[in-house]
Amino acid sequence: MKEPLSIGPLEIESLDLEARGVAHHEGKVVFVRGALPGESVSARIVRRKPRFDVAEIEQIYRPSTLRVTPRCPHFGVCGGCSMQHVDARAQVSIKQRALEDSLWHIGKVRPDTMLAPIVGPAWGYRYRARLSVRYVPKKGGALVGFHERGSSYVADMTECHVLPAHVSALLVPLRKLVDGLSMRDRMPQIEVAQGEDVLALVLRVLQPLTPVDEALLQAFASHHQLEVWLQHSGPDLIELFCSPTPGSSRLRFDLPEFGVTIPFRPTDFTQVNHRINAVLVGRALRLLEPAPGDRVADLFCGLGNFTLPLATRCANVLGIEGSKTLVSRAQANAQANGLEGKTRFQVANLFQLTPEAWRALGRFDRVLIDPPREGALSVVQALAADRDAAPKRLVYVSCNPATLARDASILVHEGGWQLRMAGVVNMFPHTSHVESMAVFDPPQ
């Protein structure tokens, strides 16, 4: 396509899972970035595919009542957010509808009850972020931020409203810091991890630091009272360079409802939104309803985000995770919280779980699963095949409504389970990401 093609007016019918407006033009689906349901717009096609087109808004003839002025001046260029132009409460309703639509259209299942959404602060919530770094002399030096929307270029950002305010305030100082380093064009990213009382920065470095580099990093860390870690290769191969507490890291997140504190390393998987995570864990356990004598399985357990709180409510918990490193740290976290006597951890590839391997683990009274975006296909197939030893309840925490719907379909239609409840968790305000929770009861 040599010249962008303008089309319209288009009537926007709905939003897709990437928060793009959906319209039809001459019998073809058009995804319009930035358009909202009920709007009439003209648009410029930026990409053509055999079955659909992707377009950008040129003019809004009839705006939606849900449309608001984006708070961030970089919205529309920066790819970090896709829904700042939508009223915050409406964002949650849109995500709830996306969950319901996925469950029905993909899984052909409907929950008996829709749970009230879990919501929290709309701004300053993002305690984890991976910032790209690019040294661009033509733009005056280093850029530090998220990628531009649909591009490998780094957005020219000076602020970010979804990061905590003190982290946003570091964007410009970080640019100046990178400008002064010898490897300024050999440092592709800075990972941000905020704990309860300390901030950590992980610098991806592709060449050794010079003494001048080391002095600059020490001074920066001391001035801002933060930890600096260096990553020379993979995520597990990081080292603490300097810290407000010499020789040790203070990174942790707390789950006060359960009296649990979980230390973590800055590249470990933790939820980006600590406040929402605390509410999510509390609701998940209340819905799971563990009894003091129950044996519980926590699948895809990670550092023990659910395992350790569960151990305060039941007889014992088995946490299973595919990463040997994470299992080792989960064991250490259980010991640090005085829960080693009620927890056991095991390394296993849950994406290849067989019904025989599941039965070999013994009978569980309750099961909680919190898989990555790929879902838990093998797990639900094993549960569906083992009706006679089914647990009393299953709580499924999901970060992808499509794979949740697929897995729910297997449980319900093949295993005879009942989808009792489902609802969204607004873990990522102003993005199209849909986190959710579903509750299943076993076959009668």
WOLINJO-V232418 format. One record per helix or strand. SS is the DSSP state (hx for helix, st for strand). FROM is the first residue (numbers start at 1). TO is the last residue. If there is no record, write none. Layout:
SS|FROM|TO + SS|FROM|TO
//
This chain:
st|5|11 + st|14|15 + st|21|25 + st|28|33 + st|40|48 + st|52|62 + st|67|67 + st|75|75 + st|78|78 + st|86|86 + hx|88|105 + st|113|114 + st|118|118 + st|126|126 + st|128|136 + hx|137|139 + st|141|145 + st|147|148 + st|154|154 + st|163|163 + hx|165|168 + hx|170|180 + st|189|194 + st|199|204 + hx|211|224 + st|227|231 + st|238|242 + st|252|255 + hx|256|258 + st|260|263 + hx|274|288 + st|295|299 + hx|307|311 + st|316|321 + hx|324|336 + hx|340|342 + st|343|347 + hx|350|352 + hx|355|360 + st|366|369 + hx|377|385 + hx|387|389 + st|393|398 + hx|401|414 + st|418|425 + st|435|441
//
